[in-house]
Amino acid sequence: MESFENKYVKRTQRDYSMPFKLAVIKEVQSGEIGINAAMRKYGIQGRDTIRTWIRKYSIFDDDNTSKLNSMKTPQQRIKELSNKYVV
């Protein structure tokens, strides 16, 4: 008798890297793929997972731009500000 192995692996949002999340968001928001198709393509278990990423990390959402800026390193912020205020 063949043994049946459950291939379901419970994942958390911490299991996905930031570049992966941003790539999925970009693909969904550009209209290349829908949320359900992205779930199947990348093995993401919940629709709300992708929606949460979009809400948190979306570069097209003006309300989240401050969050994206706060994710930059201090050196990146200094360089950005010095370029902005060069006389």
Biopython code that builds the backbone (N, CA, C, O; Angstrom):
import numpy as np
from Bio.PDB.StructureBuilder import StructureBuilder

atoms = [
    (1, "MET", "N", (0.840, -1.188, 0.000)),
    (1, "MET", "CA", (0.000, 0.000, 0.000)),
    (1, "MET", "C", (0.881, 1.246, 0.000)),
    (1, "MET", "O", (1.821, 1.353, 0.788)),
    (2, "GLU", "N", (0.579, 2.152, -0.859)),
    (2, "GLU", "CA", (1.358, 3.375, -1.007)),
    (2, "GLU", "C", (1.001, 4.369, 0.108)),
    (2, "GLU", "O", (-0.172, 4.569, 0.422)),
    (3, "SER", "N", (2.030, 4.984, 0.696)),
    (3, "SER", "CA", (1.749, 5.957, 1.751)),
    (3, "SER", "C", (1.414, 7.306, 1.116)),
    (3, "SER", "O", (2.014, 7.709, 0.120)),
    (4, "PHE", "N", (0.456, 7.979, 1.707)),
    (4, "PHE", "CA", (0.020, 9.286, 1.204)),
    (4, "PHE", "C", (0.656, 10.362, 2.065)),
    (4, "PHE", "O", (0.449, 10.404, 3.278)),
    (5, "GLU", "N", (1.427, 11.226, 1.435)),
    (5, "GLU", "CA", (2.044, 12.336, 2.157)),
    (5, "GLU", "C", (1.286, 13.611, 1.868)),
    (5, "GLU", "O", (1.002, 13.935, 0.715)),
    (6, "ASN", "N", (0.966, 14.322, 2.911)),
    (6, "ASN", "CA", (0.287, 15.600, 2.754)),
    (6, "ASN", "C", (1.315, 16.638, 2.325)),
    (6, "ASN", "O", (2.280, 16.883, 3.049)),
    (7, "LYS", "N", (1.129, 17.247, 1.171)),
    (7, "LYS", "CA", (2.098, 18.222, 0.653)),
    (7, "LYS", "C", (1.769, 19.642, 1.093)),
    (7, "LYS", "O", (2.471, 20.584, 0.724)),
    (8, "TYR", "N", (0.711, 19.804, 1.876)),
    (8, "TYR", "CA", (0.331, 21.129, 2.370)),
    (8, "TYR", "C", (1.352, 21.592, 3.397)),
    (8, "TYR", "O", (1.628, 20.890, 4.369)),
    (9, "VAL", "N", (1.905, 22.768, 3.178)),
    (9, "VAL", "CA", (2.862, 23.359, 4.110)),
    (9, "VAL", "C", (2.319, 24.712, 4.516)),
    (9, "VAL", "O", (2.132, 25.596, 3.680)),
    (10, "LYS", "N", (2.068, 24.868, 5.806)),
    (10, "LYS", "CA", (1.564, 26.156, 6.280)),
    (10, "LYS", "C", (2.692, 27.169, 6.238)),
    (10, "LYS", "O", (3.774, 26.936, 6.777)),
    (11, "ARG", "N", (2.427, 28.298, 5.590)),
    (11, "ARG", "CA", (3.433, 29.353, 5.455)),
    (11, "ARG", "C", (2.928, 30.620, 6.115)),
    (11, "ARG", "O", (1.726, 30.827, 6.277)),
    (12, "THR", "N", (3.871, 31.453, 6.488)),
    (12, "THR", "CA", (3.525, 32.770, 6.999)),
    (12, "THR", "C", (4.111, 33.797, 6.044)),
    (12, "THR", "O", (4.902, 33.456, 5.164)),
    (13, "GLN", "N", (3.728, 35.040, 6.216)),
    (13, "GLN", "CA", (4.242, 36.086, 5.332)),
    (13, "GLN", "C", (5.744, 36.258, 5.495)),
    (13, "GLN", "O", (6.403, 36.778, 4.595)),
    (14, "ARG", "N", (6.288, 35.840, 6.602)),
    (14, "ARG", "CA", (7.732, 35.947, 6.812)),
    (14, "ARG", "C", (8.511, 34.951, 5.948)),
    (14, "ARG", "O", (9.719, 35.097, 5.761)),
    (15, "ASP", "N", (7.820, 33.948, 5.429)),
    (15, "ASP", "CA", (8.487, 32.950, 4.589)),
    (15, "ASP", "C", (8.833, 33.492, 3.209)),
    (15, "ASP", "O", (9.633, 32.888, 2.495)),
    (16, "TYR", "N", (8.257, 34.599, 2.829)),
    (16, "TYR", "CA", (8.478, 35.171, 1.500)),
    (16, "TYR", "C", (9.433, 36.355, 1.608)),
    (16, "TYR", "O", (9.294, 37.188, 2.504)),
    (17, "SER", "N", (10.390, 36.430, 0.706)),
    (17, "SER", "CA", (11.346, 37.538, 0.732)),
    (17, "SER", "C", (10.688, 38.811, 0.194)),
    (17, "SER", "O", (9.697, 38.757, -0.534)),
    (18, "MET", "N", (11.254, 39.934, 0.562)),
    (18, "MET", "CA", (10.734, 41.218, 0.092)),
    (18, "MET", "C", (10.804, 41.339, -1.429)),
    (18, "MET", "O", (9.834, 41.793, -2.035)),
    (19, "PRO", "N", (11.913, 40.951, -2.077)),
    (19, "PRO", "CA", (11.929, 41.031, -3.543)),
    (19, "PRO", "C", (10.844, 40.170, -4.191)),
    (19, "PRO", "O", (10.277, 40.555, -5.213)),
    (20, "PHE", "N", (10.556, 39.015, -3.605)),
    (20, "PHE", "CA", (9.498, 38.153, -4.131)),
    (20, "PHE", "C", (8.140, 38.843, -4.014)),
    (20, "PHE", "O", (7.360, 38.860, -4.966)),
    (21, "LYS", "N", (7.864, 39.412, -2.840)),
    (21, "LYS", "CA", (6.595, 40.106, -2.626)),
    (21, "LYS", "C", (6.429, 41.249, -3.622)),
    (21, "LYS", "O", (5.364, 41.414, -4.216)),
    (22, "LEU", "N", (7.495, 42.039, -3.801)),
    (22, "LEU", "CA", (7.417, 43.177, -4.709)),
    (22, "LEU", "C", (7.228, 42.736, -6.159)),
    (22, "LEU", "O", (6.542, 43.407, -6.930)),
    (23, "ALA", "N", (7.832, 41.615, -6.527)),
    (23, "ALA", "CA", (7.671, 41.099, -7.888)),
    (23, "ALA", "C", (6.233, 40.653, -8.132)),
    (23, "ALA", "O", (5.676, 40.904, -9.201)),
    (24, "VAL", "N", (5.634, 39.994, -7.149)),
    (24, "VAL", "CA", (4.241, 39.554, -7.274)),
    (24, "VAL", "C", (3.321, 40.769, -7.358)),
    (24, "VAL", "O", (2.413, 40.797, -8.189)),
    (25, "ILE", "N", (3.543, 41.776, -6.506)),
    (25, "ILE", "CA", (2.735, 42.994, -6.518)),
    (25, "ILE", "C", (2.815, 43.668, -7.887)),
    (25, "ILE", "O", (1.795, 44.066, -8.450)),
    (26, "LYS", "N", (4.025, 43.794, -8.415)),
    (26, "LYS", "CA", (4.217, 44.455, -9.701)),
    (26, "LYS", "C", (3.467, 43.718, -10.798)),
    (26, "LYS", "O", (2.823, 44.334, -11.647)),
    (27, "GLU", "N", (3.555, 42.409, -10.773)),
    (27, "GLU", "CA", (2.895, 41.598, -11.797)),
    (27, "GLU", "C", (1.375, 41.722, -11.719)),
    (27, "GLU", "O", (0.704, 41.820, -12.747)),
    (28, "VAL", "N", (0.834, 41.718, -10.501)),
    (28, "VAL", "CA", (-0.617, 41.830, -10.317)),
    (28, "VAL", "C", (-1.095, 43.226, -10.689)),
    (28, "VAL", "O", (-2.094, 43.365, -11.396)),
    (29, "GLN", "N", (-0.403, 44.261, -10.229)),
    (29, "GLN", "CA", (-0.858, 45.625, -10.476)),
    (29, "GLN", "C", (-0.671, 46.074, -11.914)),
    (29, "GLN", "O", (-1.362, 46.983, -12.376)),
    (30, "SER", "N", (0.249, 45.452, -12.622)),
    (30, "SER", "CA", (0.422, 45.808, -14.032)),
    (30, "SER", "C", (-0.647, 45.165, -14.905)),
    (30, "SER", "O", (-0.775, 45.494, -16.084)),
    (31, "GLY", "N", (-1.406, 44.255, -14.327)),
    (31, "GLY", "CA", (-2.473, 43.596, -15.071)),
    (31, "GLY", "C", (-2.013, 42.358, -15.831)),
    (31, "GLY", "O", (-2.790, 41.761, -16.576)),
    (32, "GLU", "N", (-0.753, 41.970, -15.647)),
    (32, "GLU", "CA", (-0.240, 40.785, -16.326)),
    (32, "GLU", "C", (-0.928, 39.521, -15.835)),
    (32, "GLU", "O", (-1.102, 38.561, -16.585)),
    (33, "ILE", "N", (-1.317, 39.534, -14.564)),
    (33, "ILE", "CA", (-1.868, 38.346, -13.933)),
    (33, "ILE", "C", (-2.833, 38.780, -12.830)),
    (33, "ILE", "O", (-2.646, 39.834, -12.222)),
    (34, "GLY", "N", (-3.843, 37.988, -12.576)),
    (34, "GLY", "CA", (-4.780, 38.284, -11.500)),
    (34, "GLY", "C", (-4.301, 37.689, -10.182)),
    (34, "GLY", "O", (-3.335, 36.927, -10.147)),
    (35, "ILE", "N", (-4.978, 38.042, -9.115)),
    (35, "ILE", "CA", (-4.584, 37.546, -7.797)),
    (35, "ILE", "C", (-4.705, 36.030, -7.727)),
    (35, "ILE", "O", (-3.796, 35.364, -7.233)),
    (36, "ASN", "N", (-5.816, 35.472, -8.216)),
    (36, "ASN", "CA", (-5.990, 34.016, -8.172)),
    (36, "ASN", "C", (-4.935, 33.300, -9.003)),
    (36, "ASN", "O", (-4.419, 32.262, -8.588)),
    (37, "ALA", "N", (-4.613, 33.839, -10.165)),
    (37, "ALA", "CA", (-3.585, 33.233, -11.015)),
    (37, "ALA", "C", (-2.213, 33.325, -10.347)),
    (37, "ALA", "O", (-1.416, 32.393, -10.447)),
    (38, "ALA", "N", (-1.932, 34.433, -9.668)),
    (38, "ALA", "CA", (-0.659, 34.585, -8.956)),
    (38, "ALA", "C", (-0.568, 33.573, -7.817)),
    (38, "ALA", "O", (0.501, 33.019, -7.557)),
    (39, "MET", "N", (-1.680, 33.335, -7.147)),
    (39, "MET", "CA", (-1.697, 32.334, -6.076)),
    (39, "MET", "C", (-1.301, 30.964, -6.619)),
    (39, "MET", "O", (-0.474, 30.267, -6.031)),
    (40, "ARG", "N", (-1.898, 30.590, -7.742)),
    (40, "ARG", "CA", (-1.581, 29.283, -8.342)),
    (40, "ARG", "C", (-0.151, 29.240, -8.864)),
    (40, "ARG", "O", (0.561, 28.258, -8.658)),
    (41, "LYS", "N", (0.263, 30.300, -9.535)),
    (41, "LYS", "CA", (1.586, 30.340, -10.160)),
    (41, "LYS", "C", (2.716, 30.233, -9.137)),
    (41, "LYS", "O", (3.699, 29.526, -9.355)),
    (42, "TYR", "N", (2.563, 30.947, -8.015)),
    (42, "TYR", "CA", (3.636, 31.021, -7.030)),
    (42, "TYR", "C", (3.400, 30.171, -5.780)),
    (42, "TYR", "O", (4.238, 30.156, -4.878)),
    (43, "GLY", "N", (2.275, 29.469, -5.719)),
    (43, "GLY", "CA", (2.005, 28.609, -4.573)),
    (43, "GLY", "C", (1.680, 29.366, -3.306)),
    (43, "GLY", "O", (1.958, 28.893, -2.204)),
    (44, "ILE", "N", (1.094, 30.537, -3.460)),
    (44, "ILE", "CA", (0.682, 31.345, -2.308)),
    (44, "ILE", "C", (-0.693, 30.851, -1.895)),
    (44, "ILE", "O", (-1.582, 30.712, -2.735)),
    (45, "GLN", "N", (-0.876, 30.585, -0.609)),
    (45, "GLN", "CA", (-2.067, 29.880, -0.180)),
    (45, "GLN", "C", (-3.296, 30.759, 0.019)),
    (45, "GLN", "O", (-4.416, 30.249, -0.037)),
    (46, "GLY", "N", (-3.132, 32.032, 0.243)),
    (46, "GLY", "CA", (-4.295, 32.860, 0.520)),
    (46, "GLY", "C", (-4.355, 34.117, -0.319)),
    (46, "GLY", "O", (-3.345, 34.783, -0.546)),
    (47, "ARG", "N", (-5.555, 34.429, -0.775)),
    (47, "ARG", "CA", (-5.774, 35.648, -1.558)),
    (47, "ARG", "C", (-5.472, 36.879, -0.714)),
    (47, "ARG", "O", (-4.952, 37.875, -1.219)),
    (48, "ASP", "N", (-5.800, 36.808, 0.563)),
    (48, "ASP", "CA", (-5.553, 37.950, 1.445)),
    (48, "ASP", "C", (-4.062, 38.213, 1.651)),
    (48, "ASP", "O", (-3.674, 39.335, 1.975)),
    (49, "THR", "N", (-3.237, 37.210, 1.470)),
    (49, "THR", "CA", (-1.791, 37.399, 1.581)),
    (49, "THR", "C", (-1.327, 38.404, 0.545)),
    (49, "THR", "O", (-0.603, 39.344, 0.871)),
    (50, "ILE", "N", (-1.736, 38.215, -0.692)),
    (50, "ILE", "CA", (-1.334, 39.125, -1.768)),
    (50, "ILE", "C", (-1.970, 40.493, -1.558)),
    (50, "ILE", "O", (-1.323, 41.519, -1.769)),
    (51, "ARG", "N", (-3.225, 40.511, -1.146)),
    (51, "ARG", "CA", (-3.885, 41.804, -0.895)),
    (51, "ARG", "C", (-3.177, 42.578, 0.213)),
    (51, "ARG", "O", (-3.048, 43.800, 0.133)),
    (52, "THR", "N", (-2.723, 41.882, 1.233)),
    (52, "THR", "CA", (-1.995, 42.537, 2.318)),
    (52, "THR", "C", (-0.686, 43.106, 1.810)),
    (52, "THR", "O", (-0.314, 44.224, 2.169)),
    (53, "TRP", "N", (0.020, 42.347, 0.975)),
    (53, "TRP", "CA", (1.270, 42.858, 0.394)),
    (53, "TRP", "C", (1.012, 44.108, -0.419)),
    (53, "TRP", "O", (1.771, 45.073, -0.335)),
    (54, "ILE", "N", (-0.054, 44.099, -1.207)),
    (54, "ILE", "CA", (-0.377, 45.266, -2.030)),
    (54, "ILE", "C", (-0.640, 46.472, -1.142)),
    (54, "ILE", "O", (-0.159, 47.571, -1.416)),
    (55, "ARG", "N", (-1.404, 46.262, -0.081)),
    (55, "ARG", "CA", (-1.723, 47.359, 0.831)),
    (55, "ARG", "C", (-0.459, 47.876, 1.531)),
    (55, "ARG", "O", (-0.317, 49.085, 1.718)),
    (56, "LYS", "N", (0.448, 46.992, 1.916)),
    (56, "LYS", "CA", (1.645, 47.387, 2.656)),
    (56, "LYS", "C", (2.741, 47.965, 1.770)),
    (56, "LYS", "O", (3.382, 48.951, 2.134)),
    (57, "TYR", "N", (2.958, 47.357, 0.611)),
    (57, "TYR", "CA", (4.167, 47.649, -0.151)),
    (57, "TYR", "C", (3.927, 48.225, -1.544)),
    (57, "TYR", "O", (4.876, 48.389, -2.311)),
    (58, "SER", "N", (2.715, 48.523, -1.875)),
    (58, "SER", "CA", (2.412, 48.983, -3.219)),
    (58, "SER", "C", (3.108, 50.298, -3.529)),
    (58, "SER", "O", (3.008, 51.255, -2.761)),
    (59, "ILE", "N", (3.813, 50.346, -4.653)),
    (59, "ILE", "CA", (4.486, 51.586, -5.048)),
    (59, "ILE", "C", (3.538, 52.534, -5.756)),
    (59, "ILE", "O", (3.869, 53.700, -5.971)),
    (60, "PHE", "N", (2.353, 52.042, -6.124)),
    (60, "PHE", "CA", (1.376, 52.871, -6.811)),
    (60, "PHE", "C", (0.413, 53.548, -5.845)),
    (60, "PHE", "O", (-0.404, 54.371, -6.258)),
    (61, "ASP", "N", (0.503, 53.211, -4.568)),
    (61, "ASP", "CA", (-0.399, 53.750, -3.555)),
    (61, "ASP", "C", (0.276, 54.930, -2.871)),
    (61, "ASP", "O", (1.267, 54.752, -2.163)),
    (62, "ASP", "N", (-0.253, 56.136, -3.077)),
    (62, "ASP", "CA", (0.352, 57.343, -2.512)),
    (62, "ASP", "C", (0.411, 57.309, -0.990)),
    (62, "ASP", "O", (1.320, 57.885, -0.393)),
    (63, "ASP", "N", (-0.553, 56.635, -0.356)),
    (63, "ASP", "CA", (-0.567, 56.580, 1.097)),
    (63, "ASP", "C", (0.590, 55.769, 1.659)),
    (63, "ASP", "O", (0.969, 55.957, 2.815)),
    (64, "ASN", "N", (1.154, 54.874, 0.865)),
    (64, "ASN", "CA", (2.219, 54.012, 1.359)),
    (64, "ASN", "C", (3.611, 54.499, 0.986)),
    (64, "ASN", "O", (4.586, 53.803, 1.270)),
    (65, "THR", "N", (3.744, 55.649, 0.369)),
    (65, "THR", "CA", (5.079, 56.104, -0.036)),
    (65, "THR", "C", (5.956, 56.372, 1.172)),
    (65, "THR", "O", (7.167, 56.157, 1.105)),
    (66, "SER", "N", (5.387, 56.831, 2.266)),
    (66, "SER", "CA", (6.208, 57.067, 3.451)),
    (66, "SER", "C", (6.732, 55.751, 4.006)),
    (66, "SER", "O", (7.839, 55.711, 4.543)),
    (67, "LYS", "N", (5.964, 54.677, 3.889)),
    (67, "LYS", "CA", (6.435, 53.369, 4.336)),
    (67, "LYS", "C", (7.603, 52.905, 3.484)),
    (67, "LYS", "O", (8.567, 52.344, 4.005)),
    (68, "LEU", "N", (7.527, 53.132, 2.181)),
    (68, "LEU", "CA", (8.623, 52.735, 1.309)),
    (68, "LEU", "C", (9.868, 53.541, 1.613)),
    (68, "LEU", "O", (10.973, 53.000, 1.573)),
    (69, "ASN", "N", (9.716, 54.825, 1.918)),
    (69, "ASN", "CA", (10.863, 55.652, 2.272)),
    (69, "ASN", "C", (11.474, 55.202, 3.586)),
    (69, "ASN", "O", (12.693, 55.249, 3.747)),
    (70, "SER", "N", (10.645, 54.766, 4.530)),
    (70, "SER", "CA", (11.174, 54.348, 5.819)),
    (70, "SER", "C", (11.909, 53.021, 5.714)),
    (70, "SER", "O", (12.650, 52.664, 6.630)),
    (71, "MET", "N", (11.727, 52.278, 4.622)),
    (71, "MET", "CA", (12.422, 51.015, 4.432)),
    (71, "MET", "C", (13.831, 51.224, 3.882)),
    (71, "MET", "O", (14.603, 50.269, 3.797)),
    (72, "LYS", "N", (14.173, 52.438, 3.514)),
    (72, "LYS", "CA", (15.497, 52.728, 2.984)),
    (72, "LYS", "C", (16.494, 52.808, 4.134)),
    (72, "LYS", "O", (16.142, 53.129, 5.269)),
    (73, "THR", "N", (17.739, 52.510, 3.808)),
    (73, "THR", "CA", (18.791, 52.616, 4.810)),
    (73, "THR", "C", (19.090, 54.093, 5.067)),
    (73, "THR", "O", (18.778, 54.942, 4.232)),
    (74, "PRO", "N", (19.684, 54.400, 6.199)),
    (74, "PRO", "CA", (20.027, 55.802, 6.473)),
    (74, "PRO", "C", (20.938, 56.402, 5.404)),
    (74, "PRO", "O", (20.810, 57.581, 5.072)),
    (75, "GLN", "N", (21.845, 55.608, 4.871)),
    (75, "GLN", "CA", (22.748, 56.103, 3.836)),
    (75, "GLN", "C", (21.969, 56.454, 2.564)),
    (75, "GLN", "O", (22.263, 57.456, 1.912)),
    (76, "GLN", "N", (20.984, 55.636, 2.217)),
    (76, "GLN", "CA", (20.171, 55.927, 1.045)),
    (76, "GLN", "C", (19.376, 57.214, 1.237)),
    (76, "GLN", "O", (19.279, 58.026, 0.318)),
    (77, "ARG", "N", (18.811, 57.402, 2.415)),
    (77, "ARG", "CA", (18.037, 58.620, 2.700)),
    (77, "ARG", "C", (18.930, 59.856, 2.653)),
    (77, "ARG", "O", (18.529, 60.888, 2.115)),
    (78, "ILE", "N", (20.149, 59.762, 3.216)),
    (78, "ILE", "CA", (21.079, 60.897, 3.202)),
    (78, "ILE", "C", (21.429, 61.271, 1.776)),
    (78, "ILE", "O", (21.415, 62.446, 1.410)),
    (79, "LYS", "N", (21.743, 60.267, 0.973)),
    (79, "LYS", "CA", (22.094, 60.526, -0.425)),
    (79, "LYS", "C", (20.912, 61.147, -1.166)),
    (79, "LYS", "O", (21.081, 62.099, -1.928)),
    (80, "GLU", "N", (19.723, 60.608, -0.941)),
    (80, "GLU", "CA", (18.515, 61.123, -1.597)),
    (80, "GLU", "C", (18.255, 62.569, -1.202)),
    (80, "GLU", "O", (17.951, 63.400, -2.058)),
    (81, "LEU", "N", (18.371, 62.875, 0.075)),
    (81, "LEU", "CA", (18.120, 64.233, 0.553)),
    (81, "LEU", "C", (19.206, 65.202, 0.101)),
    (81, "LEU", "O", (18.917, 66.353, -0.228)),
    (82, "SER", "N", (20.454, 64.740, 0.083)),
    (82, "SER", "CA", (21.526, 65.629, -0.371)),
    (82, "SER", "C", (21.377, 65.958, -1.856)),
    (82, "SER", "O", (21.677, 67.079, -2.266)),
    (83, "ASN", "N", (20.924, 65.013, -2.659)),
    (83, "ASN", "CA", (20.669, 65.275, -4.071)),
    (83, "ASN", "C", (19.495, 66.234, -4.263)),
    (83, "ASN", "O", (19.470, 67.040, -5.194)),
    (84, "LYS", "N", (18.536, 66.123, -3.365)),
    (84, "LYS", "CA", (17.342, 66.954, -3.465)),
    (84, "LYS", "C", (17.636, 68.411, -3.108)),
    (84, "LYS", "O", (17.058, 69.324, -3.699)),
    (85, "TYR", "N", (18.524, 68.628, -2.152)),
    (85, "TYR", "CA", (18.788, 69.979, -1.640)),
    (85, "TYR", "C", (20.133, 70.543, -2.070)),
    (85, "TYR", "O", (20.657, 71.446, -1.417)),
    (86, "VAL", "N", (20.694, 70.037, -3.138)),
    (86, "VAL", "CA", (21.959, 70.573, -3.654)),
    (86, "VAL", "C", (21.695, 71.953, -4.240)),
    (86, "VAL", "O", (20.760, 72.148, -5.016)),
    (87, "VAL", "N", (22.543, 72.910, -3.850)),
    (87, "VAL", "CA", (22.366, 74.287, -4.311)),
    (87, "VAL", "C", (23.208, 74.564, -5.512)),
    (87, "VAL", "O", (23.187, 75.677, -6.037)),
]
sb = StructureBuilder()
sb.init_structure("model")
sb.init_model(0)
sb.init_chain("A")
sb.init_seg("    ")
for serial, (resi, resn, name, xyz) in enumerate(atoms, 1):
    if name == "N":
        sb.init_residue(resn, " ", resi, " ")
    sb.init_atom(name, np.array(xyz, "f"), 0.0, 1.0, " ", f" {name:<3s}", serial, name[0])
structure = sb.get_structure()
